[in-house]
Each structure stands twice: as structure tokens, then as C-alpha cells.
Amino acid sequence: MHLSTGEHGARSPAEFQVAMSPSPTCAGQARRMADALMRKWAVPSLLTGDVQLVVSELVTNAFLHSGTDVITLSLAVQDGILRIDVRHHVTRHRPILRRPRDDDEHGRGLLLVKAIADNRQGTWGVSCDGTTTWCELSVAVPR
């Protein structure tokens, strides 16, 4: 695991990046790191659970579907927007949003990410080469 962090004052972003080996425990590790960062960066507690869920879903997708040797999680807050990037470095895998059948046991992760982004005045997407899935969320507490 390789960590890098940076905080450069009020106008500059708070940033965090970690490279993880893919494993069944990497989503849980990423969730715990995101929780600690949200507290450190004083992100409203109402947003923390959503951030943990998005991080968990994106890291899980990278672990399960990409076949990568490394997963990189990046989080940054700047100008009231929290950005989450999960990079898996394998161009042959491109996550897509699907509607699972009612009896499907899997396949709802990106639907959850989209719902959270919509609820938090944000957006999500996948890089053109398919290696990075990202989500941006407003850190403003909805009224």
C-alpha cells in the first residue's frame, strides 16, 4: 500500500491517494480510509456514509471485474466538491450502468453510485479508456 496526502491551505484542495493490492479486503480498507479522511477534512457527517458507499462500490468493481494488479483510490475536496477516483489500470474493462433483474444478487453498485451522485448534486462517470471510475459530490449539506 502506498499513501500520499496533501493539504495546502483553504483555497487549495485537500488530497489523498493510495495504491492497494486487489484483495477481498480492499473495499473495507478503502471505506475505513475514506471515513477517517472525511473526519480529518471536516466533511459534514451526513455525507460520510454516502462517501463510504461510493468508495466501496467503485473499489469492489475494480477488484471484481478488472483483473488489475493495483487499484488506486484518490479523494480530493476543492471548492465544495468532493471527487472520488478509482483507477484499475486495465483498459479492457469499462464499467457500465445496468438495470439488474429483481432476482439478481449483484449488479446494483453503479446504480447506487448514480443515485448518491444525483442526491448530492453531483455526477459520476468512467474515463474514455475505462481505467478510472469517478464520482463528484457536493459537500454542502442539503436543506
C-alpha positions as CSV (number, residue, x, y, z in Angstrom):
1,M,0.0,0.0,0.0
2,H,1.4,3.4,-1.0
3,L,0.0,6.6,0.5
4,S,0.3,10.2,-0.4
5,T,-1.6,13.1,1.1
6,G,-1.5,16.9,0.6
7,E,-3.3,19.8,2.2
8,H,-2.2,23.3,1.1
9,G,-4.5,25.8,2.8
10,A,-8.1,26.9,2.4
11,R,-8.0,27.6,-1.4
12,S,-6.0,24.5,-2.4
13,P,-7.5,21.1,-2.4
14,A,-7.3,18.5,0.3
15,E,-6.0,15.4,-1.5
16,F,-5.4,11.8,-0.7
17,Q,-4.2,8.9,-2.8
18,V,-3.5,5.3,-2.0
19,A,-2.4,2.3,-4.2
20,M,-3.8,-1.0,-3.0
21,S,-3.2,-4.6,-4.0
22,P,-6.5,-6.1,-5.1
23,S,-7.9,-8.4,-2.4
24,P,-11.3,-9.3,-0.9
25,T,-10.5,-6.8,1.9
26,C,-9.5,-3.8,-0.2
27,A,-13.0,-2.3,-0.3
28,G,-13.2,-2.4,3.5
29,Q,-9.8,-0.8,3.8
30,A,-10.8,1.9,1.4
31,R,-14.0,2.5,3.3
32,R,-12.2,3.0,6.6
33,M,-9.7,5.3,5.0
34,A,-12.5,7.4,3.5
35,D,-14.2,7.6,6.8
36,A,-11.0,8.9,8.5
37,L,-10.4,11.4,5.8
38,M,-14.0,12.8,6.0
39,R,-13.4,13.4,9.7
40,K,-10.0,14.9,9.1
41,W,-11.3,17.2,6.4
42,A,-14.4,18.2,8.4
43,V,-16.8,17.0,5.7
44,P,-20.3,17.1,7.0
45,S,-21.2,13.8,8.8
46,L,-24.3,13.4,6.7
47,L,-22.1,12.9,3.7
48,T,-19.7,10.4,5.2
49,G,-21.9,7.3,4.8
50,D,-22.5,8.2,1.1
51,V,-18.8,8.6,0.5
52,Q,-18.0,5.3,2.2
53,L,-20.6,3.6,0.0
54,V,-19.4,5.1,-3.3
55,V,-15.8,4.3,-2.4
56,S,-16.7,0.7,-1.5
57,E,-18.7,0.2,-4.7
58,L,-16.1,1.6,-7.0
59,V,-13.2,-0.3,-5.4
60,T,-15.2,-3.5,-5.4
61,N,-16.0,-3.1,-9.1
62,A,-12.3,-2.6,-9.8
63,F,-11.3,-5.7,-7.7
64,L,-14.0,-8.0,-9.1
65,H,-14.1,-7.1,-12.8
66,S,-10.8,-5.6,-14.0
67,G,-8.1,-8.2,-13.3
68,T,-5.7,-5.5,-12.3
69,D,-2.6,-5.8,-10.2
70,V,-3.1,-2.4,-8.4
71,I,-6.1,-0.3,-7.5
72,T,-5.6,3.4,-6.9
73,L,-8.1,5.3,-4.8
74,S,-7.9,9.1,-4.9
75,L,-10.0,11.6,-3.0
76,A,-9.9,15.4,-3.2
77,V,-12.0,18.2,-1.9
78,Q,-11.9,21.6,-3.6
79,D,-14.4,24.4,-4.0
80,G,-17.1,22.5,-2.2
81,I,-16.8,19.4,-4.4
82,L,-15.5,16.0,-3.2
83,R,-14.1,13.9,-6.0
84,I,-13.5,10.2,-5.7
85,D,-11.5,8.4,-8.4
86,V,-10.8,4.7,-8.5
87,R,-8.3,3.6,-11.2
88,H,-7.6,0.0,-12.1
89,H,-5.1,0.4,-15.0
90,V,-6.8,-2.2,-17.2
91,T,-8.2,-0.8,-20.5
92,R,-10.2,-3.8,-21.4
93,H,-12.7,-3.3,-18.6
94,R,-15.2,-0.5,-18.9
95,P,-17.8,-0.3,-16.1
96,I,-21.3,0.3,-17.4
97,L,-24.6,1.1,-15.7
98,R,-27.1,-1.8,-16.0
99,R,-30.5,-2.4,-14.6
100,P,-30.4,-5.8,-12.8
101,R,-33.4,-8.1,-12.7
102,D,-35.2,-8.3,-9.4
103,D,-33.7,-11.7,-8.6
104,D,-30.1,-10.7,-9.5
105,E,-27.8,-10.8,-6.5
106,H,-25.3,-8.4,-8.0
107,G,-25.2,-5.5,-10.4
108,R,-26.6,-2.6,-8.4
109,G,-23.3,-0.9,-7.4
110,L,-23.2,1.7,-10.1
111,L,-27.0,2.4,-9.7
112,L,-26.2,3.2,-6.1
113,V,-23.3,5.5,-7.1
114,K,-25.6,7.3,-9.6
115,A,-28.4,7.7,-7.0
116,I,-26.0,9.1,-4.5
117,A,-24.5,11.5,-7.0
118,D,-27.9,12.6,-8.1
119,N,-29.0,13.2,-4.5
120,R,-25.7,15.1,-3.7
121,Q,-25.9,17.4,-6.7
122,G,-23.1,15.6,-8.2
123,T,-22.2,13.4,-11.1
124,W,-20.2,10.2,-11.9
125,G,-18.6,8.6,-14.9
126,V,-15.9,6.5,-16.5
127,S,-12.8,7.7,-18.2
128,C,-12.6,7.3,-22.0
129,D,-10.1,4.4,-21.7
130,G,-12.2,2.7,-19.0
131,T,-9.5,2.7,-16.4
132,T,-11.0,5.2,-14.0
133,T,-14.4,5.4,-12.5
134,W,-15.1,8.7,-10.7
135,C,-17.8,10.4,-8.7
136,E,-18.2,14.0,-7.7
137,L,-20.4,15.1,-4.7
138,S,-21.3,18.4,-3.3
139,V,-20.1,18.7,0.3
140,A,-22.9,21.2,1.1
141,V,-25.5,19.8,3.4
142,P,-28.9,19.8,1.7
143,R,-31.6,21.9,3.4
